Amino acid sequence: MKFKFFGFLFLFLYAFVNPVLAVSDPRSVPNNIVGINSLSPESEIADVASLVNNGGDWGYVVIVIRKDERDLKRWQSFLDQARKQHLIPIIRLATMIDKKGFWEHPGENDVQEWADFLSKLYFPTKNRYVQVYNEVNVSGEWGGEVNAADYARELDKTIDAFKEKSGDFFILNAPLDLSLTTSKTSLETSEFFQKMEDAVPGIFKKLDGWASHSYPNPDFSAPPSESGKTSIEGFIWELDQIDTYIAGKDLPVFITETGWKRDKNGLTEDEIANYYKEAFANAWNDERIVAVTPFVLNYPEPLFDQFSFKNSTENSAHTYYEHFFAIRDLPKVKGEPRRENLISELKINRPSVVLKDFENVIRFRFKNEGNYVWDTKKDLAIKVISANLSVRKPSWSKEEVYPGQEVTATLKIQGIDRGTVPLRLQIVHGGQILAESKSELTVDTPFSLFIKRIKALWSHLRLDVFGRFL
C-alpha cells in the first residue's frame, strides 16, 4: 500500500512541476534598467541595492568571477543575498592576469568548467545572465593578442556548453572598446565583428542579448547629448553594424559599462550627476535597453578612482559623490523578473490507516529548486483537505529554505469518524500550489482493526488447515 502511494505521487508531481527551460525576454515584463558594476559584491551588496532599487525594485549588478574563484559556497552565498536584496546579477567570466599583466587566453577546459560550475548555482531569476569575457578587441584582454576569429570560436563553444546545461542561461557577448582603431594591440570594432562572422557564420544570431560598453568618448567626458559610435549611444551604432548578421533578430541591450570620468581639470561630480540624469531621461530611455550598469560603485585605487561612485578620500565629509545620489533618486520601475517556484524530490510518509481519536503523523521531505526563498513561518504551508481529519500546524526543520536546500516537515493529524474518505495534500507557497497528492484515507478504531486482524488470521489459518487435508 505504501509503495503504491509513493509511485503514484512521484508520477503526478513530475508533470505538475516540470519547468520550462528557455530564456525569456526581460523586456516583456516590468523591468528596472538601473544597475551598477561592483568589484566587491559580497561586501557591497547593501550599497548596491540602496542605489539601484531606491524607488524601484530588481535592479542589476555586474560582477566579475575569475576562473580561480570558482567556489560554489562563496558564490551561492552571494546569489542568495542578491535574491533577498532583489538584485539581478550579470556574471562576467574572466580568466587570470598573467606575468605580463594580460588577461590569460581561456584554457582548453575552461568552457566546460565554466558551464559545470555556474550550472550548479541557484540564481535569483529564471534568466541566468552570463557575459562571455570583456573588451576582447584589446590584446591585453585576450592573452596578449587580438584574434576575433578565435574569440568567435570560443564564444560559440561557450554558448553550446551553457545551453546544454540549461536553456535558462542568457548569454551575452564580450563588449568591445568602441574608441579603438586598428593597431598591433587592438582591432577596430566593425573589423572585429566581420572577422567573427567570417570565422563562425551565424555567431551573432546565437546570442540572447547584446552587451555594450557605450562610454562617452573622447576621454570619457563627452556630454550625453552626443550620438554615434563613441558616445553613450554606441550600442545603436553596434546594432547597425551587426544588423545583416542577425537577420532582424531583436537583441535586448545591456550596457554593462559606461560612465564619466571625474577630473580636477575636467568634469566635476555635480556635472557628472547632471549628465547621468540627462542620459537616463533621454539616450538610455530606449525600449531596446534592459540594463545600464555604470562602472564602478567603488574603486579606491588610482587606476579607476576617477570613475568610482564612492569617495575614498580620507576624512571626506561625504561617503559618495553626487552622481551616486543622482542615480539613487531617479524614478525607477518596480521590476518583476520572471522567477519560478519549483519543488523536487518530494517524499511523503503517511499511514494507510489513521486511528480514530489518536495522534497520527505524516512526514514530508522535499527540495527547493526554484528562484524563491521559502519562509516556513510566513508563506510556506501544507494543506490537508479532508472532511474527516483534525490537523495541527506542521513543524519544520528550518525557518528559511533557499534554492538548492532541502526541508522536512512533520504534520500531526487525528481521525474524527470511521470510514474511507478522499484526501488531498498540498504544498503551498504564497498562495501557489507547488505540489498536490490525491488519494484516499481510512479512519478506524484500534478495536475494529484488532477484530479485522483476527478475522484475517483466522481465515488464513482455515485455508492452511484445509489445504493440509487435501
ZAMARGU-4260 file (C-alpha; in steps of 0.2 Angstrom, whole numbers, plus 5000, padded with zeros to 4 digits):
<rodrens>
0) 5000/5000/5000 | 5014/5012/5005 | 5024/5008/4989 | 5009/5011/4978 | 5006/5028/4986
5) 5024/5034/4983 | 5024/5028/4965 | 5008/5037/4961 | 5014/5053/4969 | 5031/5054/4960
10) 5022/5052/4943 | 5009/5065/4947 | 5022/5078/4954 | 5034/5076/4939 | 5020/5083/4927
15) 5015/5096/4940 | 5032/5105/4942 | 5041/5101/4927 | 5050/5118/4922 | 5051/5126/4905
20) 5070/5128/4901 | 5071/5143/4889 | 5077/5161/4892 | 5063/5175/4892 | 5064/5192/4885
25) 5067/5203/4901 | 5058/5217/4891 | 5042/5208/4891 | 5039/5211/4910 | 5041/5227/4921
30) 5060/5230/4921 | 5071/5241/4931 | 5085/5246/4919 | 5096/5254/4933 | 5112/5244/4938
35) 5130/5246/4943 | 5146/5237/4942 | 5153/5230/4959 | 5170/5223/4961 | 5167/5218/4979
40) 5149/5212/4978 | 5149/5202/4994 | 5153/5217/5005 | 5144/5230/4994 | 5128/5221/4991
45) 5118/5233/5003 | 5125/5248/4995 | 5121/5242/4978 | 5103/5238/4982 | 5101/5256/4990
50) 5107/5263/4974 | 5098/5253/4960 | 5082/5249/4970 | 5078/5265/4978 | 5060/5269/4972
55) 5060/5254/4961 | 5064/5235/4963 | 5075/5222/4955 | 5089/5232/4948 | 5105/5224/4940
60) 5123/5222/4946 | 5138/5216/4936 | 5150/5206/4945 | 5167/5198/4939 | 5171/5180/4943
65) 5189/5174/4939 | 5192/5156/4934 | 5202/5154/4951 | 5187/5160/4961 | 5175/5145/4956
70) 5169/5142/4974 | 5152/5136/4975 | 5149/5140/4993 | 5155/5158/4991 | 5145/5162/4976
75) 5129/5153/4981 | 5130/5164/4997 | 5131/5179/4986 | 5117/5174/4975 | 5106/5170/4990
80) 5109/5188/4996 | 5106/5195/4979 | 5089/5186/4980 | 5085/5194/4996 | 5090/5211/4991
85) 5081/5209/4974 | 5096/5211/4963 | 5098/5203/4946 | 5117/5198/4943 | 5126/5198/4927
90) 5141/5187/4929 | 5156/5192/4918 | 5168/5177/4915 | 5186/5181/4917 | 5202/5171/4917
95) 5218/5177/4927 | 5231/5190/4925 | 5247/5183/4918 | 5265/5189/4922 | 5264/5201/4908
100) 5249/5210/4915 | 5237/5202/4902 | 5221/5193/4905 | 5226/5175/4900 | 5218/5166/4885
105) 5205/5154/4891 | 5212/5136/4893 | 5206/5121/4884 | 5195/5115/4898 | 5188/5132/4903
110) 5172/5131/4893 | 5166/5115/4901 | 5172/5120/4918 | 5163/5137/4917 | 5147/5128/4912
115) 5149/5115/4925 | 5152/5127/4939 | 5138/5140/4935 | 5125/5126/4932 | 5127/5121/4950
120) 5122/5138/4956 | 5104/5144/4960 | 5101/5161/4953 | 5088/5174/4959 | 5079/5174/4942
125) 5074/5162/4929 | 5086/5170/4917 | 5104/5167/4921 | 5114/5181/4914 | 5132/5177/4908
130) 5144/5189/4899 | 5157/5179/4890 | 5173/5189/4894 | 5177/5208/4891 | 5184/5220/4878
135) 5192/5206/4868 | 5197/5218/4854 | 5211/5224/4865 | 5226/5212/4866 | 5228/5214/4885
140) 5211/5206/4887 | 5215/5190/4876 | 5232/5183/4881 | 5242/5197/4873 | 5234/5196/4855
145) 5219/5202/4846 | 5211/5187/4837 | 5192/5190/4833 | 5191/5173/4824 | 5197/5164/4840
150) 5185/5173/4851 | 5171/5169/4840 | 5175/5150/4841 | 5177/5152/4860 | 5160/5161/4861
155) 5152/5148/4850 | 5158/5133/4861 | 5153/5143/4877 | 5135/5146/4871 | 5134/5127/4867
160) 5141/5121/4883 | 5129/5133/4893 | 5114/5129/4883 | 5117/5110/4885 | 5117/5113/4904
165) 5101/5124/4904 | 5091/5134/4892 | 5089/5147/4906 | 5107/5153/4903 | 5106/5170/4895
170) 5122/5173/4885 | 5129/5190/4881 | 5144/5194/4870 | 5160/5202/4877 | 5158/5221/4874
175) 5171/5229/4864 | 5181/5245/4866 | 5172/5256/4853 | 5186/5270/4854 | 5200/5259/4847
180) 5207/5259/4830 | 5216/5245/4822 | 5234/5243/4828 | 5246/5230/4834 | 5237/5229/4850
185) 5219/5232/4845 | 5206/5230/4831 | 5193/5242/4826 | 5175/5236/4831 | 5167/5234/4814
190) 5183/5224/4808 | 5182/5213/4823 | 5163/5210/4820 | 5167/5205/4802 | 5181/5193/4807
195) 5169/5185/4820 | 5156/5182/4807 | 5168/5175/4794 | 5175/5163/4806 | 5158/5157/4814
200) 5144/5161/4802 | 5128/5165/4812 | 5138/5168/4829 | 5128/5184/4832 | 5111/5175/4830
205) 5116/5163/4844 | 5117/5177/4857 | 5102/5180/4868 | 5106/5198/4871 | 5119/5212/4866
210) 5132/5218/4879 | 5139/5236/4875 | 5152/5247/4883 | 5144/5263/4877 | 5156/5276/4885
215) 5155/5295/4882 | 5171/5297/4872 | 5183/5306/4869 | 5191/5305/4886 | 5175/5298/4895
220) 5169/5316/4896 | 5158/5319/4881 | 5140/5326/4885 | 5126/5314/4885 | 5118/5324/4870
225) 5132/5317/4858 | 5127/5302/4847 | 5137/5290/4837 | 5149/5276/4839 | 5160/5283/4853
230) 5145/5290/4863 | 5133/5284/4876 | 5123/5278/4861 | 5137/5267/4855 | 5125/5252/4856
235) 5114/5259/4842 | 5130/5260/4830 | 5134/5242/4835 | 5117/5235/4832 | 5118/5244/4815
240) 5134/5235/4811 | 5128/5218/4815 | 5111/5220/4808 | 5115/5209/4792 | 5122/5196/4803
245) 5107/5194/4815 | 5094/5194/4801 | 5082/5205/4810 | 5084/5197/4827 | 5078/5209/4841
250) 5093/5208/4853 | 5089/5215/4871 | 5103/5228/4875 | 5114/5228/4891 | 5125/5242/4893
255) 5137/5233/4905 | 5149/5248/4907 | 5148/5266/4904 | 5151/5282/4914 | 5160/5299/4915
260) 5177/5302/4922 | 5179/5314/4937 | 5194/5326/4934 | 5201/5341/4943 | 5204/5349/4926
265) 5188/5342/4918 | 5171/5336/4924 | 5165/5339/4942 | 5154/5327/4952 | 5140/5339/4950
270) 5142/5339/4931 | 5143/5321/4931 | 5127/5319/4941 | 5118/5330/4929 | 5125/5320/4914
275) 5118/5304/4922 | 5101/5312/4924 | 5100/5318/4906 | 5106/5301/4900 | 5093/5291/4909
280) 5080/5303/4903 | 5085/5303/4885 | 5098/5292/4877 | 5095/5277/4888 | 5076/5279/4888
285) 5076/5267/4874 | 5064/5251/4873 | 5079/5240/4867 | 5088/5243/4884 | 5087/5230/4898
290) 5100/5237/4909 | 5113/5251/4911 | 5126/5247/4924 | 5139/5261/4925 | 5157/5257/4930
295) 5160/5257/4945 | 5152/5258/4963 | 5169/5258/4972 | 5187/5258/4966 | 5199/5267/4978
300) 5215/5264/4969 | 5222/5277/4956 | 5218/5266/4941 | 5200/5269/4941 | 5196/5280/4956
305) 5190/5294/4944 | 5175/5283/4939 | 5171/5277/4957 | 5154/5282/4964 | 5161/5280/4982
310) 5173/5293/4989 | 5189/5286/4995 | 5196/5302/5001 | 5201/5301/5019 | 5191/5312/5031
315) 5179/5317/5017 | 5163/5325/5023 | 5153/5313/5012 | 5154/5294/5008 | 5148/5295/4990
320) 5149/5308/4975 | 5134/5317/4969 | 5132/5305/4954 | 5128/5291/4967 | 5113/5301/4973
325) 5108/5307/4956 | 5105/5289/4951 | 5098/5283/4968 | 5085/5297/4967 | 5080/5293/4949
330) 5062/5287/4946 | 5063/5268/4943 | 5052/5254/4938 | 5047/5241/4951 | 5054/5226/4941
335) 5045/5210/4940 | 5058/5197/4933 | 5052/5180/4928 | 5055/5168/4943 | 5050/5150/4945
340) 5044/5142/4961 | 5048/5124/4959 | 5049/5109/4971 | 5058/5092/4968 | 5062/5076/4977
345) 5046/5076/4987 | 5043/5061/4998 | 5028/5059/5009 | 5027/5046/5023 | 5010/5043/5029
350) 5000/5029/5037 | 4987/5020/5026 | 4975/5019/5041 | 4973/5033/5054 | 4967/5028/5071
355) 4952/5037/5077 | 4955/5049/5092 | 4974/5045/5092 | 4988/5056/5086 | 4995/5051/5069
360) 5010/5058/5059 | 5013/5062/5041 | 5031/5067/5036 | 5036/5077/5021 | 5053/5080/5014
365) 5057/5090/4998 | 5069/5102/4990 | 5068/5120/4984 | 5073/5120/4965 | 5066/5137/4960
370) 5071/5156/4962 | 5061/5160/4978 | 5066/5159/4997 | 5053/5150/5007 | 5049/5156/5024
375) 5041/5142/5034 | 5034/5154/5047 | 5026/5166/5034 | 5022/5159/5017 | 5026/5140/5015
380) 5012/5129/5021 | 5005/5112/5020 | 4986/5110/5017 | 4977/5094/5021 | 4960/5094/5013
385) 4948/5081/5021 | 4932/5081/5029 | 4937/5068/5042 | 4953/5074/5050 | 4958/5086/5063
390) 4975/5094/5058 | 4988/5103/5068 | 5001/5116/5061 | 5016/5107/5054 | 5033/5108/5062
395) 5048/5112/5050 | 5066/5108/5051 | 5071/5126/5046 | 5064/5143/5045 | 5071/5149/5028
400) 5073/5137/5014 | 5084/5144/5000 | 5085/5136/4982 | 5095/5120/4982 | 5091/5117/5001
405) 5080/5103/5007 | 5067/5104/5021 | 5057/5092/5031 | 5040/5094/5040 | 5030/5084/5052
410) 5011/5085/5052 | 5000/5078/5066 | 4983/5073/5062 | 4968/5064/5071 | 4954/5054/5063
415) 4936/5060/5068 | 4924/5047/5061 | 4927/5029/5055 | 4926/5027/5036 | 4936/5030/5020
420) 4937/5047/5013 | 4946/5057/4999 | 4962/5065/5005 | 4972/5080/4996 | 4989/5085/5002
425) 4995/5102/4995 | 5012/5111/4997 | 5008/5129/4995 | 5020/5145/4994 | 5012/5162/4994
430) 4996/5155/4988 | 5004/5145/4974 | 5001/5126/4974 | 5019/5119/4972 | 5013/5100/4973
435) 4997/5090/4976 | 4993/5072/4980 | 4976/5065/4979 | 4972/5048/4987 | 4960/5040/5000
440) 4962/5038/5018 | 4954/5026/5030 | 4950/5031/5048 | 4947/5016/5060 | 4947/5012/5079
445) 4960/5001/5087 | 4947/4988/5092 | 4940/4987/5074 | 4957/4985/5067 | 4961/4971/5080
450) 4945/4962/5075 | 4949/4963/5057 | 4966/4957/5060 | 4960/4942/5070 | 4947/4938/5056
455) 4961/4939/5043 | 4972/4927/5053 | 4958/4915/5056 | 4954/4915/5038 | 4972/4911/5033
460) 4973/4898/5047 | 4957/4889/5040 | 4964/4889/5022 | 4980/4882/5028 | 4972/4868/5038
465) 4960/4864/5024 | 4975/4863/5012 | 4984/4850/5023 | 4969/4838/5022 | 4968/4839/5003
</rodrens>
